[in-house]
Amino acid sequence: MLVNTVKSKLKVGETVFGCFVRYPDANLAELLGYMGWDFLVFDGEHSTMEPRDCESLTRAAELRGVTPIMRVPSSAPAIILRFMDTGVQGLHVPMIETGAEAEAAVQAVKYHPRGKRGLAGVRAANYSQAGSLGDYVTQANAQTLVVLHIESAQAVDALPDILAVADVDVVFIGPTDLSHSLGLPGQLDHPQVQAVAQRAVELIVASPVALGVMVTNAASARQWQARGARYITTGLEAIVGPATRSYLQTVRGA
């Protein structure tokens, strides 16, 4: 199994940068691999992506030494199993709201003795062609990255319990769903949303778990770094859109 370089960097206090990809095209993932991202997150929650797509995207990321990570559509163990078996090196698990849900998510990602993930000679295990399944289990438990999404006021209230769960690598704040849970959908700058988010930031940064966020531009990324975030993502559209508009404005003389 490949070494998870993102997990290794986070363990020694480094900051990592990744890109969310909603499009199930391996060529696109391969292209992005040339651009220097630490990791790519294949978005199975807000896209049409299926495990077969994820498998091809993962192969493309591996070609360029970029860590492949998946955002699954739910925390159901059967869903987690199918995506983990493709060979991704970690998962974003949405809508975690309690310590018990956090523990269940970790157990779905990890094999015995830490977890309950089903074991088979799938692609993630090199089809059982490059060593024993026992060795693979040990490696997978050490290398897989667990990213839990905190996306509601209830989740922020439960953060002390969530952060106490072993083998959680990143807690990722989802501000859009957080605003929705507070009855202020899309109002990310509302003082109430900001106050709850700041409480989450303070709890996460004070723990051994890395703070994860989504940003829209480089200035926002620097601001979040200053607040303690070490797992920083952006959407592909947030990069391509401004660059394309700037180019067209320039060449058209606008």
N, C-alpha and C positions, 0 to 999 in steps of 0.2 A: 504494500500500500504506500502511496506517495506521502511524503511528509507534508503536513498542513502548515505552510509557511505563515499564514495569517495567525493561526493559533500560537505559533512559536513567537511571532513578533509581539502579540498582545501579552504573552506571559512575561516578557522582559520590559514591558512598559512602553512599547512603540505605538505609534498611530498608524492605522491602515486605512486605505481608501479604495472604495469599490463602486461599481456601477450596476444599477438595476436594469435588467433587460426583460421586456415583455414579449419579445418576438421570437418564435421557435425556429430560428434560422441559424444553423451551425456556422455558416460562412460569416455571419455577423459577429458571432461570439469569437471566432478565430481572428477576425479583423481587430476587434477590441483588444484581443490579447497582445497585439503589437504595440499598444498605446501606453503600457506601463501601469495598468491597474493592478492592485494587489489581489483583488478578487472580483468576481462577477456574481451577482445574485439573479438567478433565473426566477422570474415571478410567476409562480403557479397559482397565486391567489387572485390577482387582477389581470388575468390573461386566459387564453385558451390552451395553455401549455399542459401537456400530458407527460407521463413518465417516459414514453418513447422519445419525445422531444428533448426532455432533460438529459437522457442518455447521450444523444448526439451532441448537445451543447456542452456537456461535460467533457467529452472526448476533445472537442475543439479547444476548450480552455486549457486542458492538459497539454496540448501541443505547445503552448506558449508559456507554460509554467505559472498560469494564473489559477488561483484557488477557486474551484466551482462550488457555489453555495445555492441552495434552493429555498425559496419562500413557498411553503406548502399552503394549501387552501384551508386546512383545519388541523387541529391537534390530534385527530383520530389516529390511533396507532396503525391501523391498516393503511391509511394514507401516507403516514410517515415512512412505513416500511417500504412501500412501492417506490417512493422517490429516493430513499437512502440506498436502495439496491442498485440504482443506476450508477453509483460511484461518486456522487457529490460528497464533498468533504465536510458538509455542515448544513444546518437548516435554520431558517427563520420560522418560528412558530408563532402564529398570530393569536391575539386575544387571550393571553394568559392573565387570569384575574385573582388567583389564589396560590398559596404555597403548594397545596395539593396538586393543582393543575401544572405547576412548574415541575414538580417531582414526576408526575406522569409523563410529561413531555420528555424529560431526560431519560426516563426508563424506556420510552419508545425509540429513542435514538441509539441508546447503548445496549450492548449485549450483556449476558451474564458475566460476572456476578453483579454488575451495576444496574443492568436493565433487563428488559424482557423482549427485546427485538428478536424477531424470528431469523434463524440462520439457514442459509442455503448457498450453494456454489454459484452465485450470481456474478454479474460484472464487477460489483464492488469488491468481491472476494477473488478477483482475477479468474473467475470461472473454475476455481479450485485447481488451477494449472501452475501456480507459482508459489507453492508452499501449502502447509496444512491449514485447515480451517481454524484450528486452535490458535496458531500463530496470528492468523488474520484477525481473530476476535480481540486478541490483546492489542494489536496495532490499531484497530478501528476504535476501540474504547479510548485509546490515548490520543488519537488524531482528530476525531470528529468534533466539530464546533457546534455549540448549542447557543442560539440567539433567540431570546424570548421577547415578544412584543408586549409592551405595556400601553394599552390603548383606551383606558377608561379611568374614571375617578375611583372606582372600586379597586382597580389594579394598583393605583398609586397608594391607596390605603393599605393594601396588602404587601407593599414592597418589602418591608422588613422580613416577612416570611418567605417571599420569593427569593430574595437575595441570600437567604440562609441555606438554600438548596444547593447541595454539592454538584459540581460539574456544569454549572451554568457559566458560560464564558462571557456573554454580552447580554445586557438588558437594553432593549431598543425602544425609545420613546416614539409613539405614533401620534403626533399632534393633531392630525385631522380627525381621527376617530375619538381622540380625547376631547376635542371641542364638541363633537357630536354627543358624547356621553354627558356633557355638562349642559346640554340644551342650547349650544351656541355653534351649530354646525358651520364649519368653514371659517369661523372667526378666530383665527390662530393668534391674532394680536390682542384679543380681548383680555383685560386685566385678570379676569377669573381663570381663563385658560393658562395664561402665563404664570400665574401664581401656583397652580397645581403642577404645571410642568417643572417649575423651578424646585418645588418640593421633591419631585422625582429625581431631578438632577443631583440635588444635594445628597440624597440617600444613596444613589448609585455611585457617585464619585467617592464617597466616603467608604465604599466597600471594595473588596478585591475584584469585583466584576467590572468589566469595561462598559462605559456608556456608549450606546450606539444611537445615531441620528441620521435623518435624511436632510440634505441641504439642496438648495437650488443654484448656488453659485459659489465661486471661490471665496468671496468676502464672507459669506455665511459660514463656510467651512472653517475659516480662520477664527471667527467669533466663537464657534462651538468648540474648537480646540482650546481656546482660552477658558472656556467653561468646564473643561475636563473631558470632552468627548475624545475617544481614541479609535472608534469604529465608525467611520464617516462614509456615507453613501450619497450618491446622487442618481437621478434618473437619466437615462440616455437622452430623453427629449430635452432635459434642462441644459444639456451640453450642445446638442445639435441645433436646437431652435435658435438661440441667440447667435451662434456662430454663422448659421445660414442667413439670418436676417441682416447681420452686420455685413456679410459679404455682398449680398444683393443690394443693400443701400449704397455700398461703396462703388460697385461696378456700374450702378445705374445713376450715380451722381446725385442721389437723393440727399 
